[in-house]
Amino acid sequence: MPLVLSLPMGMHSGMDGPHLFRIVVPLRDTEGRRGELEVYFKALFK
């Protein structure tokens, strides 16, 4: 299953450069067990 991210954001002056983002996705299976998926990605704002 693909994970598609859309992050329409802007950085104000002085916020350019590399950034590391973390998104936590809560999960639950068909038997009710819970967990989390952590997705990290890097961005370079210019």
C-alpha positions as CSV (number, residue, x, y, z in Angstrom):
1,M,0.0,0.0,0.0
2,P,1.6,3.3,-1.0
3,L,2.0,6.1,1.5
4,V,1.3,9.5,-0.1
5,L,2.3,12.7,1.7
6,S,1.2,16.2,0.8
7,L,2.7,18.9,2.9
8,P,1.7,22.3,1.6
9,M,3.8,24.4,3.8
10,G,5.9,27.4,3.5
11,M,9.0,28.5,5.5
12,H,9.5,32.0,6.6
13,S,12.8,33.9,6.1
14,G,15.7,32.2,7.9
15,M,14.0,28.7,8.0
16,D,15.6,27.4,4.8
17,G,18.0,24.4,4.9
18,P,17.6,20.8,5.9
19,H,14.8,19.5,8.0
20,L,13.8,16.1,9.4
21,F,10.1,15.3,9.8
22,R,8.5,12.5,11.8
23,I,5.0,11.3,11.3
24,V,3.4,8.7,13.6
25,V,0.6,6.6,12.1
26,P,-1.5,4.7,14.6
27,L,-2.3,1.1,13.6
28,R,-4.8,-1.6,14.7
29,D,-5.1,-5.1,13.2
30,T,-8.2,-7.2,12.8
31,E,-7.6,-8.7,16.2
32,G,-7.6,-5.4,18.0
33,R,-3.8,-5.2,18.6
34,R,-2.5,-1.7,18.4
35,G,0.9,-0.3,17.3
36,E,2.5,2.7,15.6
37,L,4.4,3.2,12.4
38,E,6.9,5.9,12.5
39,V,7.8,7.5,9.2
40,Y,10.8,9.8,8.9
41,F,11.7,11.9,5.9
42,K,14.2,14.6,5.1
43,A,13.4,17.8,3.2
44,L,15.7,20.6,2.0
45,F,14.0,24.0,1.8
46,K,15.6,26.6,-0.4
